[in-house]
Amino acid sequence: MKDSTRFRMLIILARHYLFHSDRSPKDLNNSLFYLEQSNKITEIQYVSNLQAERMHVKAMHLFITEGFQQSKREYLKTINKINLPGNEEKTALLWHELATLVPMREKTGLTKLDCFENMLSLYKKSGNKERQAWVLKTIADIHLVSGKFNLAETELLQALELYKAIGYKELHYIYDLLSVTYRYKGDSGKCISYGLKAIEGMETANDSTSALTFYSRLAHMYKELGQPDKSIEWYLKIFDNQHFKSTDNLYKFREARLFARELINAKKDKEALSYILDIKAKYKPIGIYSKACLTSSLAYCYQTIQQNKKAEKYYLELIKLSGQMEQGNEITANINSEIGQYFINKQQYSKALPYLQKALNYSQAANKPSFTKDIHFMLFQANSGLKNFDSAIKHLLKHQQLKDSMFNETKNWQIAELQVQFETAKKQKDIELLNKQNQLQYSRIEETKKSRNITVAIAVLLLIIVGLLFNRYLIKQRSNCKLEANKKELDQKNFYLENLNIQQDKLLKEKEWLIKEVHHRVKNNLQMVTSLLNSQSLYLKDNEAKTAVKDSLRRMQAMSMIHKKLYLDDNVSTIAMAEYISELVDYLHESFDNKNQITFKKNIKAIDLDVSQAIPLGLIITESIVNAIKYAFLENQKGIVEISLDLEDSDLVLKISDNGIGLPDLTNKTKNNSLGLNLIKGLVKQLKGSFSIENNKGVHIIIKFIPHK
């Protein structure tokens, strides 16, 4: 090769060793060699259309020889040089190269996020949807690491839509990131749903590269939800030896540690110990963290089966190892929490606190709600043991808040116990105060007696002189005593009434809380059933059975959304239909209209409905819209579905219309006697309303009923 052809080939080789390798010293030397070879081709020094390529060579050369800051300035010059209409793809590639050179922790000046946002803008101009989706996924990953979960969710869903629009098949990495996002957001249902989609996509694509990660995340999620049987099922997939590599030593011991704890949670204590001993016999831990994981597992297993001497031996070894481990990582935090629990079990509470605090600092910074919840509970135990009740109850309340957000029980006996301790301490103080007041009152009574005796003596001496005045004085005293007695009686009645009002307010608040709790538990139960049906559907082979399960999931989701809103809103008896119907339609659109061929128009008035009418109405809307999505439009046919809810006189009117192909034959009752139609009719009867269906350039469903006041 000669001249410009040789020049461009040398650049390709230099880029390969700089951007598509481990960037080891050997790789950097190879890249530098080819860059210097390109600079020796004198024939191209004055070719004007190669000026940008020469600037690119200089930018790469500066990074290897002088560092990032010098290279960055030359890259920005090169980008400004070629940033012209038609050059969007080339410019985007330069931004990508620059993004890989930016230091990971760079927070000021030009960051990785800035580079990817510039790439996204350029790919939008060029219309490259696949690269748009990839950049969106990368930006979402950055936001996920920085804790901006809502932003990451939006970007990942946009990337997913772009991939689907171009028929991209390998969606499992998007699903995996969505699963992680919803785990951090505390939405376990969506977390598990997308985790299962990731595994399904991975198996379909026959890509086991990230199998360990996908299986591990599902196992951990079920562990956090307190479902050890499901967690064990996924851990067993992790420990299929074909997934492990020789470099996975730490991963093997870390996951073995977590797996053993799930076996113990499932009451399989001896099986857990046997498994850890087998791992110890087959593999040698490499490095301090692998040793710590193995030692921790042995200590925990021996303690569970009450072989305390062996457990003590391994716990003491674990304490020594913890001093050699760096803070700020998950394994160190887990080891610190276990040492803290060990000291709590030994009632050495002051020794437990520093280890637990280190674990808490990491878990809060890394946004690990399940781990944070457990640490707060151990801090509650330690502070309770040290009689630090103020600190103890703060940690217990934080533990309970995190526990509630993960769909567990909302109250715990420890709160009641600690409250009793506080009430006891408070009553003890009140008793001491009353004793002091009694002593003071006794002193006053004694002084009053002395004063009265003196007064009586003076009165006797002056009885003759002041007889009439004394008589008037006695009458006045009697009147005052009666007034005092009446006043005390009134005060007692007022106090009694105030107590009644306080009790009434308390009962009303408890009633409202209980109603919300009922809705919360109903929602949790529905989500539990939804998760079970989702899991079961993976094993079904019959399409009709799968369809039935999906229909059931859809109806349960419609009811679950109502109970969720009732739990979150202040009003526990009515549903804001505009917001509810909008969320329901968006959910159905996302679930069924994968090709995005249907446009939904909503005209929902701001109407609040009683829950007894909102649930049937939600199910009617669900059935009608799903039927429209499935049957109203031909393949690839664009369509419109309109939903309106309005008051006409005293009736509430729901209209659902589509401009699709319509029903084949309304007069044939046999064909139209489907489960969905029967369900709608039954729900309309439950609403005590009327139901009509028209077949005129599409299907038009009209339901009228009188809303409860």
Secondary structure, 3 states (H helix, E strand, C coil): CCHHHHHHHHHHHHHHHHHCCCCCHHHHHHHHHHHHHHHCCHHHCCCHHHHHHHHHHHHHHHHHHCCHHHHHHHHHHHHHHHCCCCCHHHHHHHHHHHHHHCCCCCCCCCCHHHHHHHHHHHHHHHCCHHHHHHHHHHHHHHHHHCCCHHHHHHHHHHHHHHHHHCCCCCCHHHHHHHHHHHHHHCCHHHHHHHHHHHHHHHHHCCCCCCHHHHHHHHHHHHHHCCCHHHHHHHHHHHCCHHHCCCCCHHHHHHHHHHHHHHHHHCCCHHHHHHHHHHHHHHCCCCCHHHHHHHHHHHHHHHHHCCCHHHHHHHHHHHHHHHCCCCCCCHHHHHHHHHHHHHHHHCCCHHHHHHHHHHHHHHHHHCCCHHHHHHHHHHHHHHHHHCCCHHHHHHHHHHHHHHHHHCCCCCCCHHHHHHHHHHHHHHHHHHHHHHHHHHHHHHHHHHHHHHHHHHHHHHHHHCCCCCHHHHHHHHHHHHHHHHHHHHHHHHHHHHHHHHHHHHHHHHHHHHHHHHHHHHHHHHHHHHHHHHHHHHHHHCCCCCHHHHHHHHHHHHHHHHHHHHHHHHHHCCCCCEEEHHHHHHHHHHHHHHHHCCCCCEEEEEEECCCEEEHHHHHHHHHHHHHHHHHHHHHCCCCCCCEEEEEEEEEECCEEEEEEEECCCCCCCCCCCCCCCCHHHHHHHHHHHHHCCEEEEEECCCEEEEEEECCCC
